Amino acid sequence: MPKTFERGVCPYCGSRLGVSSLCAKEIALNVICAIMVLTAFFLIYRFADHWLTLKMETITEHMFWREPLQSWD
C-alpha cells in the first residue's frame, strides 16, 4: 500500500523532491558558458558565410562560356 503523498517528499522512498536554487557562482558560470557558445556559433556562421560567398563567386565565374580574347594587332 503506497504511503500518502506529502509535499516535496517521494511517497515511495521518502527522498526530498525540492528544487535547489542556483548560487551566484553557478549563474555566472552559466552566463560565461552561454557567451562562449554564442561566440562559437557566430564565428562558425561568419566563416561559413565567407566560404560560401567565395565558392559561389567561383561557381558563377565558371558557369558561362567565354570566348577567348583575340589579338587585334
N, C-alpha and C positions, 0 to 999 in steps of 0.2 A: 504494500500500500504506500503510494507516494506521500511525502510529507506536505504540509501546507506551504504555500509559496509566501515567503517573506520578501519584502522589497530589498533588492540588492544582494540576495543570497540564493544560491542554487538550491532547488528543493531536493535534489538527489545526493549531492556530495557536500553541500554546506559551504562551498567556497564563496568568497565575496565577488560580486559582479560589477563593482563600481568602476567608473572611468576615471583614471587619474588625470589630473590637469598637467599641462606642459609647463616645464620650468623655463626661465628666461634663456638658459643655455641651449635647450632643445629648439626653442623658437628661433634663436639666432642661427643655429646650425641649419635649420630648415630653410631659412631665408638665403643663407650663403649657398647652399646646395641648389636651390631653385635658380638663383642668379647664374651659377656656373652652368647649369643645364640649358638655360635660355641662351647664354652666350655661345655655348657649343652649337646649339641649333641654328643660331643666327650666322655663325661662321660657316657652317656646312651649307646653309642656304646661299650665302654670298658666293662661296666657292662654286657651288653647282650652277648658280645663275651665270657667273662669269664664264665658266667652262662651256655651258650650253650656248651662250652668245657667240663665243669663238667658233664652236662647232657648226652652228647654223650659218655663220658667215662663210666658212669654207665649203659647206654643202651648197649654198646658193651660188657661190662662185663657180663651182664645177657643174652646175645644173644646166647651164645654157651653152650651146655651141658657139664658139667664137672663131671667126675666120682668121687665119694667120695674117699678120700685117705684111704687106708687100713693100718692097723698096720703091720709092717714087723717083729715084735718081735717074 
